[in-house]
Amino acid sequence: MSSKPVQGLPLLPGSSFRDPTKTAFHRSQTLSYKNGFAFKRLPTVGIGRERLHVNQLSQAELDELSNKRPTLTYGQPKQAPPSDFIPAHVAFDKKVLKFKGYFQEDVPISTEEHFRVRQVDIYYYLEDDTMSVMEPIVENSGIPQGKFIKRQRLPKNDRGDHYHWKDLNRSINITIYGKTFRIVDCDPFTQTFLESQGIELNPPERMVFDPYTELRKMPLRMYVTPSDFDQLKQFLAFDKQVLRFYAMWDDTVNMFGENRRFIIHYYLADDTMEVRECHERNNGRDPFPVLIRRQRLPKKTVEKADTFPTCVLEISDQEVLEWYTAKDFAVGKSITLLGRSFFLYDCDEFTRQFYRDKFGIDDFQPVDIKMRPPEEVTQVIPPYNGYGFIEDSLQNCFSLIPKPPKKDIIKMLENDRQVLRFAVKMESPNKEDRKRRFILSYCLATDMMSIYEPPIRNSGIIAGKFLSKTQVPKPGSSPDNPVYYGPIDLTIGATVEVFSHRFVITDADLYVLNYMESNPGSFPAAVIESMRNHFAPRQAAAEAVKRLDQSEPDQQELEAAVAEMQEHLQRHNYFPDGEMQAAFLQRDKDSSGLLDKADFLELCEHFKVPVDDPLFQKVTRGRKATRSAFPFKFCGAGS
């Protein structure tokens, strides 16, 4: 309720009266709606519909008062109340920033254009920070155009940030969904708004237009001034005149590549070329005569993008900057035809004469292209490691899949099952090893040697195979080039060193002598003679046995044979022991020193007495068949 003093009365309590004529005491409405938005308006009347004169100032006076800062004489100045809040959708309603830009995309499937430039308009809506990209429609472009990106908040990075109007400026690149847009300019409103917000704008750039679109705008019909060159005159003057060059294509840089020879024909009548291949006998190639058919070949072409497919060989005349002519050929130089490099090493006589008359060139020295034989690389054989045969181990150095070494088949067939046997004893500082006796067998078919030790009762040594069949190298020979023992090295009294064991040959088989006499060219005469001297006593004993079979021997001759047999057994280190003596005496019941023939031979075989020796046979056959008693003193078993 309002009241004011009556005129003439002091302004004191009780001196003011209410106006009875006023019946409305409500406040005026200060809020209103316009176009769907609420806004505030200043009241013009007060309570009771009294006219308010405080709000009757002009807008200029109101602005002056709002900017005027009052000064107080006393007290602290009071802070002005904050300005009224205005939401963004109200403040920036229908305010849009517009930028002009473009983006570039590759065209890999066209020979007329390598890339395409597409112009766009980028809109930024200030009321909700959304953006949209629109592409102006170009007539007959064949591309769906219009709304390129619908209105939305566009992501700025992978962290979830979005583009803001502070991120936009002229002459910058922005990336939206994998495409890079170049902003070149903006409209005046956008420029004024960004400058009012304190953003320094970059200078504008010129808009880039699509080159293929601009090319289509050119008139299709173009008039070209005809050349002064008369092609008909060239055809009539150089008809049936062909330049011939001999070339070589070096393709050895590629897998399974080789040097291939070609003939290049250059037709002077129309400046065309062809490349023909020179086939050789049994070269394994199909007989295609022409590598490049007769045509004009480009020397220089326009540069293409890296994304242009190289398999496309259709080159238009507009893409060729220069064609090959006769002046581009020279002997001793290389020329590139459709990606292949050909080396010109010679030409024919007509071509030489043409270049002398036309260009004044006299240097036509042919180039020798014969392949030099490759240098032989000496294969380094690693040292022998001691495993297996050296010939077998050597095959691992020649092939990944080793093959068995080649054998001398003729030698194996000629010497099949021919074995030379020798009786050997071991040379050793050990007394027990010196008593050991062995049989050395040499196989003539394979040049291999084996050693066998006969068993001896109660010797304490495990008899049997001492050395399997193998080739035995001589001492002092190198492991990489060993020298093996041969039949010529095996003689009576010779020492054979077998893998650090030394053996002395004491006896041999009769077959050894027969083999030496049948092959006198393979053995020295001294070796054969020494072998004959060794077997002479045995042969004499054999002949004596034959004589004894025919006649009754003399008692003195029989005693001499017994003495010779005892000496022979002692020479071969055969010493009977007490067990043998006890066995013979046990069979001699009447202590006469004579045994029955069957008992005598049975005991000799039991104690390994060499009954097949000719001397032994001479003694046993020295008595008549009717007599069945034999002396056993020659064996050392008698008393």
Secondary structure, DSSP 8 states (H G I E B T S, - for coil): ---EE-TTS-S-TT-EE--TT---------EEEETTEEEE---SB-TTS-B-STT---HHHHHHHHH-----SSS------------HHHHTTT-EEEEEEEEEEE-TT-SS-SEEEEEEEEEEETTTTEEEEEE---TT--S--EEEEEEE--B-STTS-B--GGG--TTEEEEETTEEEEEEEE-HHHHHHHHHTT------------HHHHHHHS-S-------S--HHHHHHHSTT-EEEEEEEEE-TTSTT--EEEEEEEEETTTTEEEEEE---TT-------EEEEEE--EEEE----TTS-TT-----GGGEEEE--GGG--TT-EEEETTEEEEEEEE-HHHHHHHHHHT--------------------------SSS-HHHHHGGGT-SS-------HHHHHHTTT-EEEEEEEEE-SSHHHHT-EEEEEEETTTTEEEEEE---TT-SS--EEEEEEE--B-TT--SSS--B--GGG--TT-EEEETTEEEEEEEE-HHHHHHHHH-GGGS-HHHHHHHHHHHHHHHHHHHHHHHHHHS---HHHHHHHHHHHHHHHHHTT----HHHHHHHHHH-TT-SSEEEHHHHHHHHHHTT--TTSHHHHHHHTTS-TT--EEE-GGGT---
